Amino acid sequence: MSDFFSAADLTELRAVADSAMAGTLVIKRQVRSSNGMGGFSTTYPAVGTVICHIWPTRQPDEVVSGARVVSRAEWNLGVPFGTDIRETTDWGEYNGTVTLQIVSVQKPVTWQAQTKCQAITVNRELKDDGV
């Protein structure tokens, strides 16, 4: 229980926040396994699907990556409180159309109604890791 809200208030607040989430996010987690030749292979299997909402933090821009100019956009994500989502190893697929790299996850506190994350999208030319 929080110092701000009763357990019943938190449950109601989280239910209201969840009801406002209109999208879905398939969470994909980085897994490395031996390739049998001294190296490893990286895959991103789906580990769960949650409701979510997404909003841009600012206008997309262009950055130089690997001697190429690529587009990059930054996003905020809201997922249900307690969702197992991890920064740096997780990717998300929003509504089956936008692939996001999770770059930070807000540290949970007892009075939160949702878990807030920050993510980036980079144009497909840069993504050669199977995501």
Long-range contacts (C-beta under 8 A, 24 or more apart in sequence): 1-110, 2-109, 2-110, 2-111, 3-111, 4-111, 5-111, 10-110, 10-111, 10-113, 13-113, 14-80, 14-81, 14-113, 14-114, 16-113, 17-78, 17-80, 17-81, 17-113, 17-114, 18-51, 18-80, 18-114, 20-53, 21-51, 21-52, 21-53, 21-78, 21-79, 21-80, 21-114, 22-51, 22-53, 23-51, 23-52, 23-53, 23-54, 23-94, 23-95, 24-49, 24-50, 24-51, 24-52, 24-94, 24-95, 24-96, 25-49, 25-50, 25-51, 25-52, 25-77, 25-79, 25-92, 25-93, 25-94, 25-100, 26-92, 26-93, 26-96, 27-83, 27-84, 27-85, 27-90, 27-91, 27-92, 28-90, 28-91, 28-92, 28-93, 28-131, 29-86, 29-89, 29-90, 29-91, 30-89, 30-90, 30-91, 42-129, 42-130, 43-130, 44-91, 44-129, 44-130, 44-131, 47-84, 48-83, 48-84, 50-79, 50-80, 50-83, 50-85, 51-79, 51-80, 52-77, 52-78, 52-79, 52-92, 52-94, 53-77, 53-78, 54-78, 54-94, 54-98, 57-118, 65-122, 65-126, 66-126, 68-125, 68-126, 70-122, 70-123, 70-125, 70-126, 71-122, 71-123, 72-120, 72-121, 72-122, 72-123, 73-120, 73-121, 74-118, 74-119, 74-120, 75-100, 75-118, 75-119, 75-120, 75-121, 76-116, 76-117, 76-118, 76-119, 77-102, 77-116, 77-117, 77-118, 77-119, 78-114, 78-115, 78-116, 78-117, 79-114, 79-115, 79-117, 80-114, 80-115, 81-108, 81-112, 81-113, 81-114, 81-115, 82-108, 82-115, 83-115, 85-115, 85-117, 87-117, 91-131, 92-119, 99-127, 99-131, 101-131
